[in-house]
Amino acid sequence: MIRAVIFDRDGTLLDFSGMFLAFVDDLHVRQGLSVPSDRDHVLSLDYWHSIQEGRKIGDILVMDHLDHIPQSYMDRAQFFPGTSDAIRSLSDAGMRLAIASAWVATDQTKHLLARERIADCFASVLTRDDLEAEAIAGTSSSLEVKLALVQRSLKELDLDPWEVAIVGDAPVDIQAGKALSMRTIAVRTGNFRFLGHHLEVLAPDHVVDSVAELNASQHLI
């Protein structure tokens, strides 16, 4: 029986498009450049790939500043529609909840949960900030970071992996869950908006359009 759920943050609970746009705009302004007018392009997978490949805005290598997005722009964050209500419903039904994000900004995440009035729903909130430096050396893959965080979440929840479901919007979330023999649930928000073709290969236990559609009786029993 599933007794707890570990959520990814960005792209799963959180629509960070407003944060990302503000970040990109501010980099342009700092360099004396006009902000991009094509907002859809800035939010596209192609633009993200260009950052990974070394995109610069003026003299600034964007990749080197990505942690500033959750650290400095969380006030622009919005949960996907219906997410807060779904979280409250799961908590009220007795499900223990946690967040494990491979990105940074634990404190900012806790402030956001308080703003949304659902902080009391979460027994554990972890991000990359909470891992020791040696655990996230430069050679660590995103999967290794995610696994380390999920394993720590399981310890904080004091539950075995088979008692816990992991919910995420990216292949690494499903891969981590599978590696630990957890129930895996993919949401078609965030990365899976673009990478949905991977779902058949990843074979999550369930696929839902968003966290708002997560139903304890259908997906967690």
Kinemage of the C-alpha trace (Angstrom):
@kinemage 1
@onewidth
@group {chain A} dominant
@subgroup {mainchain}
@vectorlist {calphas} color= white
{ca met a 1} P 0.000 0.000 0.000
{ca ile a 2} L 1.285 3.460 -0.895
{ca arg a 3} L 1.645 5.615 2.221
{ca ala a 4} L 3.566 8.604 0.869
{ca val a 5} L 4.317 10.574 -2.299
{ca ile a 6} L 7.583 12.272 -3.223
{ca phe a 7} L 7.119 15.073 -5.750
{ca asp a 8} L 9.599 16.710 -8.034
{ca arg a 9} L 9.211 20.509 -7.849
{ca asp a 10} L 9.806 22.370 -11.118
{ca gly a 11} L 7.625 21.270 -13.992
{ca thr a 12} L 5.700 18.920 -11.692
{ca leu a 13} L 4.177 21.094 -8.978
{ca leu a 14} L 5.557 24.380 -10.223
{ca asp a 15} L 5.114 26.172 -13.531
{ca phe a 16} L 8.368 28.118 -13.576
{ca ser a 17} L 7.835 29.808 -16.961
{ca gly a 18} L 7.259 33.207 -15.320
{ca met a 19} L 10.449 32.796 -13.291
{ca phe a 20} L 12.444 31.825 -16.363
{ca leu a 21} L 11.140 34.700 -18.471
{ca ala a 22} L 11.973 37.211 -15.735
{ca phe a 23} L 15.464 35.729 -15.430
{ca val a 24} L 16.128 35.953 -19.179
{ca asp a 25} L 14.708 39.486 -19.354
{ca asp a 26} L 16.925 40.641 -16.496
{ca leu a 27} L 20.039 39.224 -18.132
{ca his a 28} L 19.221 41.172 -21.289
{ca val a 29} L 18.653 44.372 -19.324
{ca arg a 30} L 21.943 43.920 -17.429
{ca gln a 31} L 23.728 43.709 -20.769
{ca gly a 32} L 21.926 46.714 -22.225
{ca leu a 33} L 19.959 44.557 -24.659
{ca ser a 34} L 16.284 44.555 -25.593
{ca val a 35} L 14.261 41.822 -23.907
{ca pro a 36} L 13.088 39.047 -26.252
{ca ser a 37} L 9.690 39.677 -27.793
{ca asp a 38} L 9.043 36.057 -28.807
{ca arg a 39} L 8.105 34.621 -25.403
{ca asp a 40} L 7.117 31.232 -26.806
{ca his a 41} L 10.596 30.818 -28.294
{ca val a 42} L 12.258 31.630 -24.954
{ca leu a 43} L 10.131 28.913 -23.335
{ca ser a 44} L 10.794 26.388 -26.108
{ca leu a 45} L 12.910 23.249 -25.944
{ca asp a 46} L 15.162 24.707 -28.657
{ca tyr a 47} L 15.991 27.712 -26.471
{ca trp a 48} L 16.762 25.442 -23.522
{ca his a 49} L 19.046 23.331 -25.696
{ca ser a 50} L 20.834 26.481 -26.832
{ca ile a 51} L 21.557 27.296 -23.161
{ca gln a 52} L 22.981 23.832 -22.615
{ca glu a 53} L 25.136 24.331 -25.709
{ca gly a 54} L 26.635 27.574 -24.395
{ca arg a 55} L 24.229 30.390 -25.225
{ca lys a 56} L 25.422 33.805 -24.114
{ca ile a 57} L 23.393 36.919 -23.459
{ca gly a 58} L 25.910 39.657 -24.054
{ca asp a 59} L 28.964 38.572 -22.058
{ca ile a 60} L 26.984 36.297 -19.732
{ca leu a 61} L 27.096 32.524 -20.144
{ca val a 62} L 23.522 31.679 -19.217
{ca met a 63} L 24.316 28.149 -18.007
{ca asp a 64} L 26.466 29.549 -15.204
{ca his a 65} L 23.553 31.493 -13.730
{ca leu a 66} L 20.645 29.041 -13.845
{ca asp a 67} L 20.574 28.513 -10.076
{ca his a 68} L 19.571 32.158 -9.749
{ca ile a 69} L 16.135 31.265 -11.151
{ca pro a 70} L 14.784 29.429 -8.068
{ca gln a 71} L 17.009 31.402 -5.698
{ca ser a 72} L 15.942 34.883 -6.817
{ca tyr a 73} L 12.693 34.558 -8.767
{ca met a 74} L 10.553 32.241 -6.645
{ca asp a 75} L 8.186 35.142 -6.004
{ca arg a 76} L 7.165 34.761 -9.677
{ca ala a 77} L 6.403 31.082 -9.216
{ca gln a 78} L 2.950 29.642 -9.760
{ca phe a 79} L 1.656 26.168 -9.115
{ca phe a 80} L -0.052 24.470 -12.031
{ca pro a 81} L -3.855 24.902 -11.813
{ca gly a 82} L -5.458 22.641 -9.238
{ca thr a 83} L -2.143 21.543 -7.736
{ca ser a 84} L -2.593 23.113 -4.296
{ca asp a 85} L -6.074 21.610 -3.977
{ca ala a 86} L -4.762 18.178 -4.979
{ca ile a 87} L -1.955 18.417 -2.415
{ca arg a 88} L -4.406 19.372 0.318
{ca ser a 89} L -6.727 16.505 -0.635
{ca leu a 90} L -3.912 13.939 -0.540
{ca ser a 91} L -2.731 15.235 2.813
{ca asp a 92} L -6.245 15.222 4.243
{ca ala a 93} L -6.617 11.632 3.058
{ca gly a 94} L -3.639 10.667 5.241
{ca met a 95} L -0.957 10.548 2.560
{ca arg a 96} L 2.470 11.742 3.697
{ca leu a 97} L 4.060 14.124 1.191
{ca ala a 98} L 7.576 15.251 0.335
{ca ile a 99} L 9.438 17.263 -2.287
{ca ala a 100} L 12.812 16.213 -3.702
{ca ser a 101} L 14.174 18.629 -6.295
{ca ala a 102} L 17.580 18.185 -7.948
{ca trp a 103} L 17.677 21.964 -8.389
{ca val a 104} L 18.455 24.399 -5.542
{ca ala a 105} L 16.454 26.678 -3.209
{ca thr a 106} L 15.117 24.750 -0.223
{ca asp a 107} L 14.328 27.861 1.805
{ca gln a 108} L 12.623 29.591 -1.111
{ca thr a 109} L 10.544 26.465 -1.722
{ca lys a 110} L 9.389 26.420 1.894
{ca his a 111} L 8.405 30.087 1.649
{ca leu a 112} L 6.397 29.316 -1.497
{ca leu a 113} L 4.581 26.444 0.217
{ca ala a 114} L 3.739 28.768 3.088
{ca arg a 115} L 2.454 31.373 0.636
{ca glu a 116} L 0.219 28.725 -0.917
{ca arg a 117} L -0.926 27.627 2.569
{ca ile a 118} L 0.141 24.026 2.057
{ca ala a 119} L 3.431 24.001 4.000
{ca asp a 120} L 1.832 21.834 6.674
{ca cys a 121} L 1.107 19.157 4.042
{ca phe a 122} L 4.790 18.292 3.572
{ca ala a 123} L 6.812 16.136 5.931
{ca ser a 124} L 10.034 16.718 3.988
{ca val a 125} L 11.305 19.364 1.551
{ca leu a 126} L 14.717 18.731 -0.004
{ca thr a 127} L 16.693 20.248 -2.869
{ca arg a 128} L 20.281 20.034 -4.056
{ca asp a 129} L 21.075 22.555 -1.292
{ca asp a 130} L 20.648 19.743 1.218
{ca leu a 131} L 23.267 17.399 -0.215
{ca glu a 132} L 26.846 17.423 0.973
{ca ala a 133} L 29.259 18.846 -1.599
{ca glu a 134} L 30.981 15.493 -2.078
{ca ala a 135} L 27.645 13.909 -2.959
{ca ile a 136} L 27.151 16.244 -5.911
{ca ala a 137} L 30.649 16.495 -7.362
{ca gly a 138} L 30.930 17.691 -10.936
{ca thr a 139} L 30.926 14.118 -12.183
{ca ser a 140} L 27.569 13.337 -10.599
{ca ser a 141} L 24.803 12.790 -13.117
{ca ser a 142} L 21.331 14.254 -12.688
{ca leu a 143} L 20.116 10.733 -11.935
{ca glu a 144} L 22.695 10.311 -9.155
{ca val a 145} L 21.634 13.613 -7.608
{ca lys a 146} L 17.964 12.683 -7.819
{ca leu a 147} L 18.621 9.257 -6.311
{ca ala a 148} L 20.539 10.771 -3.405
{ca leu a 149} L 17.690 13.168 -2.668
{ca val a 150} L 14.954 10.537 -2.957
{ca gln a 151} L 16.872 8.168 -0.680
{ca arg a 152} L 17.215 10.923 1.904
{ca ser a 153} L 13.484 11.679 1.570
{ca leu a 154} L 12.709 8.024 2.238
{ca lys a 155} L 14.800 8.196 5.421
{ca glu a 156} L 13.024 11.348 6.562
{ca leu a 157} L 9.654 9.724 5.866
{ca asp a 158} L 10.878 6.533 7.596
{ca leu a 159} L 9.296 4.388 4.903
{ca asp a 160} L 10.453 1.648 2.560
{ca pro a 161} L 10.606 2.476 -1.175
{ca trp a 162} L 7.706 0.181 -2.081
{ca glu a 163} L 5.480 2.193 0.256
{ca val a 164} L 6.152 5.425 -1.635
{ca ala a 165} L 5.255 6.807 -5.053
{ca ile a 166} L 7.400 9.314 -6.948
{ca val a 167} L 5.748 11.903 -9.199
{ca gly a 168} L 7.735 13.798 -11.802
{ca asp a 169} L 7.834 15.491 -15.179
{ca ala a 170} L 11.204 14.219 -16.422
{ca pro a 171} L 12.815 10.883 -17.320
{ca val a 172} L 15.187 11.123 -14.336
{ca asp a 173} L 12.216 11.065 -11.925
{ca ile a 174} L 10.885 7.830 -13.401
{ca gln a 175} L 14.355 6.295 -13.645
{ca ala a 176} L 15.077 7.067 -9.987
{ca gly a 177} L 11.765 5.596 -8.909
{ca lys a 178} L 12.323 2.439 -10.933
{ca ala a 179} L 15.850 2.051 -9.546
{ca leu a 180} L 14.429 2.114 -6.014
{ca ser a 181} L 11.367 -0.081 -6.752
{ca met a 182} L 8.927 2.762 -6.089
{ca arg a 183} L 5.552 3.397 -7.722
{ca thr a 184} L 6.217 5.827 -10.582
{ca ile a 185} L 3.805 8.475 -11.866
{ca ala a 186} L 4.608 10.757 -14.792
{ca val a 187} L 2.886 14.106 -15.307
{ca arg a 188} L 2.555 15.615 -18.778
{ca thr a 189} L 3.665 19.032 -17.565
{ca gly a 190} L 7.194 20.407 -17.566
{ca asn a 191} L 9.634 18.234 -19.503
{ca phe a 192} L 7.093 15.635 -20.547
{ca arg a 193} L 5.291 18.285 -22.578
{ca phe a 194} L 8.255 17.943 -24.923
{ca leu a 195} L 9.532 14.468 -24.076
{ca gly a 196} L 6.290 12.521 -23.938
{ca his a 197} L 7.600 10.158 -26.604
{ca his a 198} L 9.939 8.719 -23.948
{ca leu a 199} L 7.072 7.561 -21.772
{ca glu a 200} L 6.560 4.251 -23.551
{ca val a 201} L 10.200 3.297 -23.016
{ca leu a 202} L 10.242 4.591 -19.429
{ca ala a 203} L 7.016 2.701 -18.659
{ca pro a 204} L 5.841 4.585 -15.562
{ca asp a 205} L 3.111 2.888 -13.568
{ca his a 206} L 0.729 5.774 -14.286
{ca val a 207} L 0.614 8.846 -16.521
{ca val a 208} L -1.571 11.857 -15.653
{ca asp a 209} L -1.919 15.216 -17.349
{ca ser a 210} L -1.047 17.102 -14.170
{ca val a 211} L -0.793 16.737 -10.406
{ca ala a 212} L -4.340 18.108 -10.234
{ca glu a 213} L -5.511 14.799 -11.718
{ca leu a 214} L -3.651 12.671 -9.172
{ca asn a 215} L -6.242 10.605 -7.366
{ca ala a 216} L -5.354 8.591 -4.286
{ca ser a 217} L -7.925 5.894 -4.988
{ca gln a 218} L -6.875 5.427 -8.626
{ca his a 219} L -3.099 5.870 -8.531
{ca leu a 220} L -1.930 5.275 -4.971
{ca ile a 221} L -3.650 2.123 -3.766
